[in-house]
Amino acid sequence: VVSTQSTWGNQLNFGGINVLFGLDIPDANRIKTVQKLNTNFSSSYGCADKETPLFEALWLCIHEFKSLDKKGFMKRIFLFTQEDDPAHGNKENRDMAIQHAKHLSETVSNTHLTMPTTN
């Protein structure tokens, strides 16, 4: 799941959230694409022109994991962000992100999400 200015591959139609690859066993092509993300991300995928709430990305992850065969995959999430406060001080968005993170921890085998506390 990547966040950019358009929306594609996103079954919940959240704005600015795109699914780069559906969930499946990684292959060489996917690994090469992911390795190149940092070098050409903006030119290939664009950047969001407005804030995309973290809770929407987590909600989409929950939805994607529910569609998998439970025996076929170990479910893991790796969350990368350059934001110290992904909720940008918005308490409602922060609380919803925490709620969805808790739901993910019940759904996903290995979930280690931390959000900084804000005063």
PDB file as gemmi writes it, atoms N, CA and C in Angstrom:
CRYST1    1.000    1.000    1.000  90.00  90.00  90.00 P 1                      
ATOM      1  N   VAL A   1       0.861  -1.172   0.000  1.00  0.00           N  
ATOM      2  CA  VAL A   1       0.000   0.000   0.000  1.00  0.00           C  
ATOM      3  C   VAL A   1       0.901   1.226   0.000  1.00  0.00           C  
ATOM      4  N   VAL A   2       0.642   2.126  -0.904  1.00  0.00           N  
ATOM      5  CA  VAL A   2       1.381   3.388  -0.945  1.00  0.00           C  
ATOM      6  C   VAL A   2       0.393   4.529  -0.976  1.00  0.00           C  
ATOM      7  N   SER A   3       0.796   5.677  -0.494  1.00  0.00           N  
ATOM      8  CA  SER A   3      -0.076   6.842  -0.484  1.00  0.00           C  
ATOM      9  C   SER A   3       0.424   7.847  -1.502  1.00  0.00           C  
ATOM     10  N   THR A   4      -0.417   8.190  -2.457  1.00  0.00           N  
ATOM     11  CA  THR A   4      -0.052   9.162  -3.477  1.00  0.00           C  
ATOM     12  C   THR A   4      -1.256  10.017  -3.830  1.00  0.00           C  
ATOM     13  N   GLN A   5      -1.121  10.808  -4.886  1.00  0.00           N  
ATOM     14  CA  GLN A   5      -2.169  11.761  -5.225  1.00  0.00           C  
ATOM     15  C   GLN A   5      -3.406  11.137  -5.866  1.00  0.00           C  
ATOM     16  N   SER A   6      -3.303   9.986  -6.456  1.00  0.00           N  
ATOM     17  CA  SER A   6      -4.456   9.351  -7.100  1.00  0.00           C  
ATOM     18  C   SER A   6      -4.878   8.136  -6.282  1.00  0.00           C  
ATOM     19  N   THR A   7      -5.867   7.410  -6.780  1.00  0.00           N  
ATOM     20  CA  THR A   7      -6.327   6.201  -6.094  1.00  0.00           C  
ATOM     21  C   THR A   7      -6.489   5.085  -7.115  1.00  0.00           C  
ATOM     22  N   TRP A   8      -5.797   3.968  -6.913  1.00  0.00           N  
ATOM     23  CA  TRP A   8      -5.961   2.793  -7.769  1.00  0.00           C  
ATOM     24  C   TRP A   8      -5.658   1.546  -6.962  1.00  0.00           C  
ATOM     25  N   GLY A   9      -6.330   0.468  -7.285  1.00  0.00           N  
ATOM     26  CA  GLY A   9      -6.107  -0.813  -6.610  1.00  0.00           C  
ATOM     27  C   GLY A   9      -6.592  -0.842  -5.174  1.00  0.00           C  
ATOM     28  N   ASN A  10      -7.353   0.164  -4.765  1.00  0.00           N  
ATOM     29  CA  ASN A  10      -7.784   0.332  -3.389  1.00  0.00           C  
ATOM     30  C   ASN A  10      -9.269  -0.008  -3.318  1.00  0.00           C  
ATOM     31  N   GLN A  11      -9.600  -1.176  -2.789  1.00  0.00           N  
ATOM     32  CA  GLN A  11     -10.978  -1.657  -2.783  1.00  0.00           C  
ATOM     33  C   GLN A  11     -11.931  -0.799  -1.960  1.00  0.00           C  
ATOM     34  N   LEU A  12     -11.420  -0.046  -1.001  1.00  0.00           N  
ATOM     35  CA  LEU A  12     -12.266   0.807  -0.165  1.00  0.00           C  
ATOM     36  C   LEU A  12     -12.371   2.232  -0.710  1.00  0.00           C  
ATOM     37  N   ASN A  13     -11.665   2.500  -1.811  1.00  0.00           N  
ATOM     38  CA  ASN A  13     -11.706   3.806  -2.485  1.00  0.00           C  
ATOM     39  C   ASN A  13     -11.326   4.980  -1.592  1.00  0.00           C  
ATOM     40  N   PHE A  14     -10.384   4.774  -0.680  1.00  0.00           N  
ATOM     41  CA  PHE A  14      -9.867   5.876   0.122  1.00  0.00           C  
ATOM     42  C   PHE A  14      -8.993   6.742  -0.772  1.00  0.00           C  
ATOM     43  N   GLY A  15      -9.191   8.036  -0.727  1.00  0.00           N  
ATOM     44  CA  GLY A  15      -8.412   8.948  -1.553  1.00  0.00           C  
ATOM     45  C   GLY A  15      -6.945   8.947  -1.175  1.00  0.00           C  
ATOM     46  N   GLY A  16      -6.082   8.936  -2.179  1.00  0.00           N  
ATOM     47  CA  GLY A  16      -4.646   9.040  -1.946  1.00  0.00           C  
ATOM     48  C   GLY A  16      -3.973   7.767  -1.474  1.00  0.00           C  
ATOM     49  N   ILE A  17      -4.692   6.640  -1.457  1.00  0.00           N  
ATOM     50  CA  ILE A  17      -4.080   5.370  -1.047  1.00  0.00           C  
ATOM     51  C   ILE A  17      -4.171   4.410  -2.213  1.00  0.00           C  
ATOM     52  N   ASN A  18      -3.025   3.939  -2.646  1.00  0.00           N  
ATOM     53  CA  ASN A  18      -2.954   3.011  -3.772  1.00  0.00           C  
ATOM     54  C   ASN A  18      -2.325   1.704  -3.339  1.00  0.00           C  
ATOM     55  N   VAL A  19      -2.746   0.629  -3.946  1.00  0.00           N  
ATOM     56  CA  VAL A  19      -2.155  -0.678  -3.686  1.00  0.00           C  
ATOM     57  C   VAL A  19      -1.186  -0.961  -4.822  1.00  0.00           C  
ATOM     58  N   LEU A  20       0.096  -0.932  -4.493  1.00  0.00           N  
ATOM     59  CA  LEU A  20       1.129  -1.177  -5.497  1.00  0.00           C  
ATOM     60  C   LEU A  20       1.083  -2.625  -5.978  1.00  0.00           C  
ATOM     61  N   PHE A  21       0.971  -3.566  -5.037  1.00  0.00           N  
ATOM     62  CA  PHE A  21       0.842  -4.989  -5.342  1.00  0.00           C  
ATOM     63  C   PHE A  21      -0.254  -5.569  -4.474  1.00  0.00           C  
ATOM     64  N   GLY A  22      -1.039  -6.472  -5.028  1.00  0.00           N  
ATOM     65  CA  GLY A  22      -1.948  -7.246  -4.201  1.00  0.00           C  
ATOM     66  C   GLY A  22      -1.140  -8.181  -3.319  1.00  0.00           C  
ATOM     67  N   LEU A  23      -1.740  -8.664  -2.265  1.00  0.00           N  
ATOM     68  CA  LEU A  23      -1.023  -9.556  -1.357  1.00  0.00           C  
ATOM     69  C   LEU A  23      -0.830 -10.910  -2.009  1.00  0.00           C  
ATOM     70  N   ASP A  24       0.425 -11.311  -2.095  1.00  0.00           N  
ATOM     71  CA  ASP A  24       0.773 -12.580  -2.723  1.00  0.00           C  
ATOM     72  C   ASP A  24       2.205 -12.914  -2.326  1.00  0.00           C  
ATOM     73  N   ILE A  25       2.668 -14.057  -2.715  1.00  0.00           N  
ATOM     74  CA  ILE A  25       4.046 -14.459  -2.444  1.00  0.00           C  
ATOM     75  C   ILE A  25       4.978 -13.552  -3.247  1.00  0.00           C  
ATOM     76  N   PRO A  26       5.994 -12.954  -2.607  1.00  0.00           N  
ATOM     77  CA  PRO A  26       6.904 -12.064  -3.340  1.00  0.00           C  
ATOM     78  C   PRO A  26       7.674 -12.814  -4.416  1.00  0.00           C  
ATOM     79  N   ASP A  27       7.921 -12.125  -5.517  1.00  0.00           N  
ATOM     80  CA  ASP A  27       8.762 -12.690  -6.570  1.00  0.00           C  
ATOM     81  C   ASP A  27       9.866 -11.678  -6.885  1.00  0.00           C  
ATOM     82  N   ALA A  28      10.773 -12.050  -7.761  1.00  0.00           N  
ATOM     83  CA  ALA A  28      11.932 -11.199  -8.059  1.00  0.00           C  
ATOM     84  C   ALA A  28      11.515  -9.833  -8.591  1.00  0.00           C  
ATOM     85  N   ASN A  29      10.509  -9.782  -9.441  1.00  0.00           N  
ATOM     86  CA  ASN A  29      10.057  -8.520 -10.011  1.00  0.00           C  
ATOM     87  C   ASN A  29       9.521  -7.577  -8.931  1.00  0.00           C  
ATOM     88  N   ARG A  30       8.731  -8.100  -8.008  1.00  0.00           N  
ATOM     89  CA  ARG A  30       8.200  -7.273  -6.919  1.00  0.00           C  
ATOM     90  C   ARG A  30       9.323  -6.748  -6.034  1.00  0.00           C  
ATOM     91  N   ILE A  31      10.268  -7.600  -5.727  1.00  0.00           N  
ATOM     92  CA  ILE A  31      11.387  -7.188  -4.872  1.00  0.00           C  
ATOM     93  C   ILE A  31      12.185  -6.080  -5.542  1.00  0.00           C  
ATOM     94  N   LYS A  32      12.444  -6.210  -6.832  1.00  0.00           N  
ATOM     95  CA  LYS A  32      13.172  -5.164  -7.564  1.00  0.00           C  
ATOM     96  C   LYS A  32      12.394  -3.856  -7.575  1.00  0.00           C  
ATOM     97  N   THR A  33      11.101  -3.927  -7.764  1.00  0.00           N  
ATOM     98  CA  THR A  33      10.271  -2.721  -7.771  1.00  0.00           C  
ATOM     99  C   THR A  33      10.311  -2.025  -6.419  1.00  0.00           C  
ATOM    100  N   VAL A  34      10.182  -2.791  -5.348  1.00  0.00           N  
ATOM    101  CA  VAL A  34      10.216  -2.211  -4.003  1.00  0.00           C  
ATOM    102  C   VAL A  34      11.583  -1.589  -3.722  1.00  0.00           C  
ATOM    103  N   GLN A  35      12.651  -2.227  -4.159  1.00  0.00           N  
ATOM    104  CA  GLN A  35      13.988  -1.678  -3.951  1.00  0.00           C  
ATOM    105  C   GLN A  35      14.157  -0.340  -4.657  1.00  0.00           C  
ATOM    106  N   LYS A  36      13.468  -0.137  -5.766  1.00  0.00           N  
ATOM    107  CA  LYS A  36      13.588   1.100  -6.530  1.00  0.00           C  
ATOM    108  C   LYS A  36      12.627   2.197  -6.068  1.00  0.00           C  
ATOM    109  N   LEU A  37      11.717   1.894  -5.159  1.00  0.00           N  
ATOM    110  CA  LEU A  37      10.715   2.871  -4.737  1.00  0.00           C  
ATOM    111  C   LEU A  37      11.319   4.183  -4.249  1.00  0.00           C  
ATOM    112  N   ASN A  38      12.346   4.100  -3.468  1.00  0.00           N  
ATOM    113  CA  ASN A  38      12.922   5.313  -2.883  1.00  0.00           C  
ATOM    114  C   ASN A  38      13.584   6.211  -3.923  1.00  0.00           C  
ATOM    115  N   THR A  39      14.082   5.640  -4.996  1.00  0.00           N  
ATOM    116  CA  THR A  39      14.815   6.443  -5.974  1.00  0.00           C  
ATOM    117  C   THR A  39      13.917   7.138  -6.983  1.00  0.00           C  
ATOM    118  N   ASN A  40      12.760   6.576  -7.299  1.00  0.00           N  
ATOM    119  CA  ASN A  40      11.912   7.209  -8.313  1.00  0.00           C  
ATOM    120  C   ASN A  40      10.446   7.280  -7.897  1.00  0.00           C  
ATOM    121  N   PHE A  41      10.179   7.293  -6.603  1.00  0.00           N  
ATOM    122  CA  PHE A  41       8.796   7.241  -6.123  1.00  0.00           C  
ATOM    123  C   PHE A  41       7.959   8.400  -6.645  1.00  0.00           C  
ATOM    124  N   SER A  42       8.415   9.621  -6.446  1.00  0.00           N  
ATOM    125  CA  SER A  42       7.628  10.796  -6.847  1.00  0.00           C  
ATOM    126  C   SER A  42       7.338  10.818  -8.337  1.00  0.00           C  
ATOM    127  N   SER A  43       8.344  10.520  -9.149  1.00  0.00           N  
ATOM    128  CA  SER A  43       8.132  10.565 -10.593  1.00  0.00           C  
ATOM    129  C   SER A  43       7.259   9.405 -11.089  1.00  0.00           C  
ATOM    130  N   SER A  44       7.320   8.269 -10.430  1.00  0.00           N  
ATOM    131  CA  SER A  44       6.535   7.115 -10.869  1.00  0.00           C  
ATOM    132  C   SER A  44       5.116   7.095 -10.304  1.00  0.00           C  
ATOM    133  N   TYR A  45       4.956   7.538  -9.051  1.00  0.00           N  
ATOM    134  CA  TYR A  45       3.672   7.377  -8.378  1.00  0.00           C  
ATOM    135  C   TYR A  45       3.047   8.696  -7.928  1.00  0.00           C  
ATOM    136  N   GLY A  46       3.817   9.773  -7.890  1.00  0.00           N  
ATOM    137  CA  GLY A  46       3.293  11.055  -7.434  1.00  0.00           C  
ATOM    138  C   GLY A  46       3.283  11.138  -5.917  1.00  0.00           C  
ATOM    139  N   CYS A  47       2.868  12.272  -5.406  1.00  0.00           N  
ATOM    140  CA  CYS A  47       2.772  12.489  -3.968  1.00  0.00           C  
ATOM    141  C   CYS A  47       1.412  13.091  -3.659  1.00  0.00           C  
ATOM    142  N   ALA A  48       0.876  12.756  -2.522  1.00  0.00           N  
ATOM    143  CA  ALA A  48      -0.444  13.244  -2.139  1.00  0.00           C  
ATOM    144  C   ALA A  48      -0.427  14.756  -2.009  1.00  0.00           C  
ATOM    145  N   ASP A  49      -1.489  15.384  -2.493  1.00  0.00           N  
ATOM    146  CA  ASP A  49      -1.603  16.835  -2.375  1.00  0.00           C  
ATOM    147  C   ASP A  49      -2.423  17.238  -1.157  1.00  0.00           C  
ATOM    148  N   LYS A  50      -2.897  16.233  -0.409  1.00  0.00           N  
ATOM    149  CA  LYS A  50      -3.602  16.493   0.839  1.00  0.00           C  
ATOM    150  C   LYS A  50      -3.275  15.366   1.811  1.00  0.00           C  
ATOM    151  N   GLU A  51      -3.583  15.595   3.070  1.00  0.00           N  
ATOM    152  CA  GLU A  51      -3.293  14.611   4.108  1.00  0.00           C  
ATOM    153  C   GLU A  51      -4.144  13.362   3.920  1.00  0.00           C  
ATOM    154  N   THR A  52      -3.502  12.215   4.029  1.00  0.00           N  
ATOM    155  CA  THR A  52      -4.194  10.930   4.003  1.00  0.00           C  
ATOM    156  C   THR A  52      -4.137  10.366   5.413  1.00  0.00           C  
ATOM    157  N   PRO A  53      -5.289  10.211   6.078  1.00  0.00           N  
ATOM    158  CA  PRO A  53      -5.269   9.725   7.461  1.00  0.00           C  
ATOM    159  C   PRO A  53      -4.659   8.329   7.576  1.00  0.00           C  
ATOM    160  N   LEU A  54      -3.801   8.151   8.564  1.00  0.00           N  
ATOM    161  CA  LEU A  54      -3.160   6.855   8.803  1.00  0.00           C  
ATOM    162  C   LEU A  54      -4.196   5.771   9.048  1.00  0.00           C  
ATOM    163  N   PHE A  55      -5.275   6.106   9.755  1.00  0.00           N  
ATOM    164  CA  PHE A  55      -6.270   5.078  10.059  1.00  0.00           C  
ATOM    165  C   PHE A  55      -6.878   4.481   8.794  1.00  0.00           C  
ATOM    166  N   GLU A  56      -6.971   5.268   7.708  1.00  0.00           N  
ATOM    167  CA  GLU A  56      -7.507   4.725   6.461  1.00  0.00           C  
ATOM    168  C   GLU A  56      -6.557   3.689   5.865  1.00  0.00           C  
ATOM    169  N   ALA A  57      -5.260   3.942   5.952  1.00  0.00           N  
ATOM    170  CA  ALA A  57      -4.280   2.962   5.457  1.00  0.00           C  
ATOM    171  C   ALA A  57      -4.345   1.681   6.293  1.00  0.00           C  
ATOM    172  N   LEU A  58      -4.473   1.822   7.605  1.00  0.00           N  
ATOM    173  CA  LEU A  58      -4.577   0.644   8.470  1.00  0.00           C  
ATOM    174  C   LEU A  58      -5.869  -0.122   8.192  1.00  0.00           C  
ATOM    175  N   TRP A  59      -6.961   0.603   7.986  1.00  0.00           N  
ATOM    176  CA  TRP A  59      -8.246  -0.014   7.681  1.00  0.00           C  
ATOM    177  C   TRP A  59      -8.156  -0.811   6.383  1.00  0.00           C  
ATOM    178  N   LEU A  60      -7.487  -0.236   5.395  1.00  0.00           N  
ATOM    179  CA  LEU A  60      -7.309  -0.946   4.117  1.00  0.00           C  
ATOM    180  C   LEU A  60      -6.475  -2.216   4.320  1.00  0.00           C  
ATOM    181  N   CYS A  61      -5.452  -2.149   5.183  1.00  0.00           N  
ATOM    182  CA  CYS A  61      -4.646  -3.347   5.482  1.00  0.00           C  
ATOM    183  C   CYS A  61      -5.514  -4.442   6.093  1.00  0.00           C  
ATOM    184  N   ILE A  62      -6.382  -4.063   7.036  1.00  0.00           N  
ATOM    185  CA  ILE A  62      -7.293  -5.036   7.652  1.00  0.00           C  
ATOM    186  C   ILE A  62      -8.139  -5.699   6.569  1.00  0.00           C  
ATOM    187  N   HIS A  63      -8.700  -4.881   5.690  1.00  0.00           N  
ATOM    188  CA  HIS A  63      -9.552  -5.378   4.610  1.00  0.00           C  
ATOM    189  C   HIS A  63      -8.783  -6.337   3.687  1.00  0.00           C  
ATOM    190  N   GLU A  64      -7.557  -5.960   3.332  1.00  0.00           N  
ATOM    191  CA  GLU A  64      -6.745  -6.804   2.451  1.00  0.00           C  
ATOM    192  C   GLU A  64      -6.420  -8.142   3.121  1.00  0.00           C  
ATOM    193  N   PHE A  65      -6.074  -8.121   4.410  1.00  0.00           N  
ATOM    194  CA  PHE A  65      -5.728  -9.353   5.106  1.00  0.00           C  
ATOM    195  C   PHE A  65      -6.923 -10.282   5.258  1.00  0.00           C  
ATOM    196  N   LYS A  66      -8.111  -9.724   5.412  1.00  0.00           N  
ATOM    197  CA  LYS A  66      -9.301 -10.560   5.556  1.00  0.00           C  
ATOM    198  C   LYS A  66      -9.589 -11.364   4.290  1.00  0.00           C  
ATOM    199  N   SER A  67      -9.104 -10.881   3.145  1.00  0.00           N  
ATOM    200  CA  SER A  67      -9.379 -11.575   1.887  1.00  0.00           C  
ATOM    201  C   SER A  67      -8.398 -12.716   1.609  1.00  0.00           C  
ATOM    202  N   LEU A  68      -7.419 -12.919   2.474  1.00  0.00           N  
ATOM    203  CA  LEU A  68      -6.404 -13.958   2.258  1.00  0.00           C  
ATOM    204  C   LEU A  68      -6.806 -15.302   2.835  1.00  0.00           C  
ATOM    205  N   ASP A  69      -6.241 -16.345   2.270  1.00  0.00           N  
ATOM    206  CA  ASP A  69      -6.333 -17.680   2.846  1.00  0.00           C  
ATOM    207  C   ASP A  69      -5.508 -17.664   4.133  1.00  0.00           C  
ATOM    208  N   LYS A  70      -6.133 -17.916   5.254  1.00  0.00           N  
ATOM    209  CA  LYS A  70      -5.461 -17.795   6.548  1.00  0.00           C  
ATOM    210  C   LYS A  70      -4.282 -18.751   6.713  1.00  0.00           C  
ATOM    211  N   LYS A  71      -4.288 -19.868   6.032  1.00  0.00           N  
ATOM    212  CA  LYS A  71      -3.218 -20.838   6.185  1.00  0.00           C  
ATOM    213  C   LYS A  71      -2.037 -20.570   5.263  1.00  0.00           C  
ATOM    214  N   GLY A  72      -2.227 -19.788   4.226  1.00  0.00           N  
ATOM    215  CA  GLY A  72      -1.206 -19.644   3.206  1.00  0.00           C  
ATOM    216  C   GLY A  72      -0.169 -18.572   3.446  1.00  0.00           C  
ATOM    217  N   PHE A  73      -0.407 -17.656   4.363  1.00  0.00           N  
ATOM    218  CA  PHE A  73       0.491 -16.518   4.528  1.00  0.00           C  
ATOM    219  C   PHE A  73       0.733 -16.193   5.989  1.00  0.00           C  
ATOM    220  N   MET A  74       1.926 -15.708   6.280  1.00  0.00           N  
ATOM    221  CA  MET A  74       2.180 -15.072   7.563  1.00  0.00           C  
ATOM    222  C   MET A  74       1.927 -13.588   7.338  1.00  0.00           C  
ATOM    223  N   LYS A  75       1.001 -13.034   8.050  1.00  0.00           N  
ATOM    224  CA  LYS A  75       0.593 -11.649   7.829  1.00  0.00           C  
ATOM    225  C   LYS A  75       1.488 -10.708   8.640  1.00  0.00           C  
ATOM    226  N   ARG A  76       2.097  -9.760   7.930  1.00  0.00           N  
ATOM    227  CA  ARG A  76       2.981  -8.780   8.563  1.00  0.00           C  
ATOM    228  C   ARG A  76       2.753  -7.420   7.924  1.00  0.00           C  
ATOM    229  N   ILE A  77       2.980  -6.397   8.709  1.00  0.00           N  
ATOM    230  CA  ILE A  77       2.892  -5.028   8.201  1.00  0.00           C  
ATOM    231  C   ILE A  77       4.185  -4.319   8.545  1.00  0.00           C  
ATOM    232  N   PHE A  78       4.739  -3.635   7.563  1.00  0.00           N  
ATOM    233  CA  PHE A  78       5.883  -2.765   7.763  1.00  0.00           C  
ATOM    234  C   PHE A  78       5.411  -1.365   7.419  1.00  0.00           C  
ATOM    235  N   LEU A  79       5.436  -0.489   8.380  1.00  0.00           N  
ATOM    236  CA  LEU A  79       4.960   0.868   8.171  1.00  0.00           C  
ATOM    237  C   LEU A  79       6.155   1.814   8.171  1.00  0.00           C  
ATOM    238  N   PHE A  80       6.308   2.540   7.077  1.00  0.00           N  
ATOM    239  CA  PHE A  80       7.392   3.504   6.947  1.00  0.00           C  
ATOM    240  C   PHE A  80       6.786   4.889   6.804  1.00  0.00           C  
ATOM    241  N   THR A  81       7.251   5.807   7.590  1.00  0.00           N  
ATOM    242  CA  THR A  81       6.771   7.180   7.493  1.00  0.00           C  
ATOM    243  C   THR A  81       7.894   8.127   7.881  1.00  0.00           C  
ATOM    244  N   GLN A  82       7.838   9.322   7.338  1.00  0.00           N  
ATOM    245  CA  GLN A  82       8.787  10.358   7.718  1.00  0.00           C  
ATOM    246  C   GLN A  82       8.168  11.305   8.732  1.00  0.00           C  
ATOM    247  N   GLU A  83       6.967  11.002   9.159  1.00  0.00           N  
ATOM    248  CA  GLU A  83       6.240  11.868  10.082  1.00  0.00           C  
ATOM    249  C   GLU A  83       6.405  11.387  11.519  1.00  0.00           C  
ATOM    250  N   ASP A  84       6.805  12.296  12.408  1.00  0.00           N  
ATOM    251  CA  ASP A  84       6.860  11.965  13.830  1.00  0.00           C  
ATOM    252  C   ASP A  84       5.451  11.845  14.403  1.00  0.00           C  
ATOM    253  N   ASP A  85       4.520  12.596  13.844  1.00  0.00           N  
ATOM    254  CA  ASP A  85       3.126  12.563  14.275  1.00  0.00           C  
ATOM    255  C   ASP A  85       2.246  12.354  13.046  1.00  0.00           C  
ATOM    256  N   PRO A  86       2.016  11.093  12.636  1.00  0.00           N  
ATOM    257  CA  PRO A  86       1.239  10.841  11.430  1.00  0.00           C  
ATOM    258  C   PRO A  86      -0.182  11.396  11.478  1.00  0.00           C  
ATOM    259  N   ALA A  87      -0.692  11.679  12.671  1.00  0.00           N  
ATOM    260  CA  ALA A  87      -2.039  12.239  12.799  1.00  0.00           C  
ATOM    261  C   ALA A  87      -2.019  13.767  12.741  1.00  0.00           C  
ATOM    262  N   HIS A  88      -0.850  14.359  12.685  1.00  0.00           N  
ATOM    263  CA  HIS A  88      -0.680  15.815  12.586  1.00  0.00           C  
ATOM    264  C   HIS A  88      -1.464  16.565  13.659  1.00  0.00           C  
ATOM    265  N   GLY A  89      -1.428  16.029  14.876  1.00  0.00           N  
ATOM    266  CA  GLY A  89      -2.093  16.696  15.995  1.00  0.00           C  
ATOM    267  C   GLY A  89      -3.597  16.510  16.040  1.00  0.00           C  
ATOM    268  N   ASN A  90      -4.165  15.773  15.082  1.00  0.00           N  
ATOM    269  CA  ASN A  90      -5.607  15.553  15.032  1.00  0.00           C  
ATOM    270  C   ASN A  90      -5.948  14.379  15.946  1.00  0.00           C  
ATOM    271  N   LYS A  91      -6.538  14.679  17.121  1.00  0.00           N  
ATOM    272  CA  LYS A  91      -6.813  13.646  18.116  1.00  0.00           C  
ATOM    273  C   LYS A  91      -7.771  12.580  17.585  1.00  0.00           C  
ATOM    274  N   GLU A  92      -8.780  12.988  16.832  1.00  0.00           N  
ATOM    275  CA  GLU A  92      -9.739  12.021  16.284  1.00  0.00           C  
ATOM    276  C   GLU A  92      -9.048  11.035  15.338  1.00  0.00           C  
ATOM    277  N   ASN A  93      -8.188  11.544  14.431  1.00  0.00           N  
ATOM    278  CA  ASN A  93      -7.446  10.660  13.518  1.00  0.00           C  
ATOM    279  C   ASN A  93      -6.496   9.754  14.280  1.00  0.00           C  
ATOM    280  N   ARG A  94      -5.833  10.318  15.308  1.00  0.00           N  
ATOM    281  CA  ARG A  94      -4.910   9.521  16.125  1.00  0.00           C  
ATOM    282  C   ARG A  94      -5.653   8.388  16.829  1.00  0.00           C  
ATOM    283  N   ASP A  95      -6.801   8.706  17.453  1.00  0.00           N  
ATOM    284  CA  ASP A  95      -7.589   7.695  18.164  1.00  0.00           C  
ATOM    285  C   ASP A  95      -8.085   6.611  17.211  1.00  0.00           C  
ATOM    286  N   MET A  96      -8.502   7.020  16.008  1.00  0.00           N  
ATOM    287  CA  MET A  96      -8.969   6.030  15.029  1.00  0.00           C  
ATOM    288  C   MET A  96      -7.813   5.158  14.552  1.00  0.00           C  
ATOM    289  N   ALA A  97      -6.624   5.745  14.390  1.00  0.00           N  
ATOM    290  CA  ALA A  97      -5.445   4.957  13.995  1.00  0.00           C  
ATOM    291  C   ALA A  97      -5.110   3.941  15.079  1.00  0.00           C  
ATOM    292  N   ILE A  98      -5.177   4.358  16.326  1.00  0.00           N  
ATOM    293  CA  ILE A  98      -4.903   3.429  17.433  1.00  0.00           C  
ATOM    294  C   ILE A  98      -5.943   2.303  17.452  1.00  0.00           C  
ATOM    295  N   GLN A  99      -7.212   2.644  17.245  1.00  0.00           N  
ATOM    296  CA  GLN A  99      -8.276   1.637  17.204  1.00  0.00           C  
ATOM    297  C   GLN A  99      -8.025   0.620  16.096  1.00  0.00           C  
ATOM    298  N   HIS A 100      -7.667   1.097  14.905  1.00  0.00           N  
ATOM    299  CA  HIS A 100      -7.415   0.179  13.791  1.00  0.00           C  
ATOM    300  C   HIS A 100      -6.123  -0.614  14.012  1.00  0.00           C  
ATOM    301  N   ALA A 101      -5.136  -0.019  14.650  1.00  0.00           N  
ATOM    302  CA  ALA A 101      -3.896  -0.748  14.967  1.00  0.00           C  
ATOM    303  C   ALA A 101      -4.188  -1.889  15.941  1.00  0.00           C  
ATOM    304  N   LYS A 102      -5.061  -1.641  16.910  1.00  0.00           N  
ATOM    305  CA  LYS A 102      -5.448  -2.706  17.837  1.00  0.00           C  
ATOM    306  C   LYS A 102      -6.182  -3.821  17.099  1.00  0.00           C  
ATOM    307  N   HIS A 103      -7.060  -3.436  16.187  1.00  0.00           N  
ATOM    308  CA  HIS A 103      -7.774  -4.441  15.398  1.00  0.00           C  
ATOM    309  C   HIS A 103      -6.787  -5.251  14.545  1.00  0.00           C  
ATOM    310  N   LEU A 104      -5.805  -4.564  13.991  1.00  0.00           N  
ATOM    311  CA  LEU A 104      -4.774  -5.266  13.210  1.00  0.00           C  
ATOM    312  C   LEU A 104      -4.005  -6.253  14.066  1.00  0.00           C  
ATOM    313  N   SER A 105      -3.703  -5.882  15.306  1.00  0.00           N  
ATOM    314  CA  SER A 105      -2.935  -6.786  16.166  1.00  0.00           C  
ATOM    315  C   SER A 105      -3.717  -8.062  16.452  1.00  0.00           C  
ATOM    316  N   GLU A 106      -5.054  -7.998  16.344  1.00  0.00           N  
ATOM    317  CA  GLU A 106      -5.878  -9.196  16.498  1.00  0.00           C  
ATOM    318  C   GLU A 106      -5.947  -9.989  15.196  1.00  0.00           C  
ATOM    319  N   THR A 107      -5.758  -9.311  14.067  1.00  0.00           N  
ATOM    320  CA  THR A 107      -5.911  -9.913  12.744  1.00  0.00           C  
ATOM    321  C   THR A 107      -4.592 -10.416  12.172  1.00  0.00           C  
ATOM    322  N   VAL A 108      -3.499  -9.719  12.470  1.00  0.00           N  
ATOM    323  CA  VAL A 108      -2.208  -9.955  11.828  1.00  0.00           C  
ATOM    324  C   VAL A 108      -1.266 -10.658  12.793  1.00  0.00           C  
ATOM    325  N   SER A 109      -0.483 -11.588  12.262  1.00  0.00           N  
ATOM    326  CA  SER A 109       0.443 -12.365  13.084  1.00  0.00           C  
ATOM    327  C   SER A 109       1.486 -11.492  13.771  1.00  0.00           C  
ATOM    328  N   ASN A 110       2.170 -10.646  13.029  1.00  0.00           N  
ATOM    329  CA  ASN A 110       3.239  -9.808  13.566  1.00  0.00           C  
ATOM    330  C   ASN A 110       2.924  -8.344  13.291  1.00  0.00           C  
ATOM    331  N   THR A 111       2.400  -7.661  14.290  1.00  0.00           N  
ATOM    332  CA  THR A 111       2.106  -6.249  14.147  1.00  0.00           C  
ATOM    333  C   THR A 111       2.855  -5.497  15.230  1.00  0.00           C  
ATOM    334  N   HIS A 112       3.710  -4.595  14.834  1.00  0.00           N  
ATOM    335  CA  HIS A 112       4.434  -3.753  15.776  1.00  0.00           C  
ATOM    336  C   HIS A 112       4.298  -2.326  15.294  1.00  0.00           C  
ATOM    337  N   LEU A 113       3.237  -1.669  15.717  1.00  0.00           N  
ATOM    338  CA  LEU A 113       3.003  -0.288  15.324  1.00  0.00           C  
ATOM    339  C   LEU A 113       3.130   0.592  16.564  1.00  0.00           C  
ATOM    340  N   THR A 114       3.856   1.667  16.437  1.00  0.00           N  
ATOM    341  CA  THR A 114       3.917   2.630  17.523  1.00  0.00           C  
ATOM    342  C   THR A 114       3.640   4.009  16.958  1.00  0.00           C  
ATOM    343  N   MET A 115       2.921   4.777  17.713  1.00  0.00           N  
ATOM    344  CA  MET A 115       2.674   6.166  17.342  1.00  0.00           C  
ATOM    345  C   MET A 115       3.149   7.023  18.502  1.00  0.00           C  
ATOM    346  N   PRO A 116       3.844   8.096  18.214  1.00  0.00           N  
ATOM    347  CA  PRO A 116       4.299   8.959  19.294  1.00  0.00           C  
ATOM    348  C   PRO A 116       3.111   9.602  19.993  1.00  0.00           C  
ATOM    349  N   THR A 117       3.234   9.802  21.282  1.00  0.00           N  
ATOM    350  CA  THR A 117       2.180  10.477  22.021  1.00  0.00           C  
ATOM    351  C   THR A 117       2.311  11.980  21.839  1.00  0.00           C  
ATOM    352  N   THR A 118       1.188  12.637  21.820  1.00  0.00           N  
ATOM    353  CA  THR A 118       1.192  14.082  21.707  1.00  0.00           C  
ATOM    354  C   THR A 118       0.546  14.673  22.934  1.00  0.00           C  
ATOM    355  N   ASN A 119       1.008  15.823  23.328  1.00  0.00           N  
ATOM    356  CA  ASN A 119       0.462  16.483  24.523  1.00  0.00           C  
ATOM    357  C   ASN A 119      -0.674  17.407  24.164  1.00  0.00           C  
TER     358      ASN A 119                                                      
END                                                                             
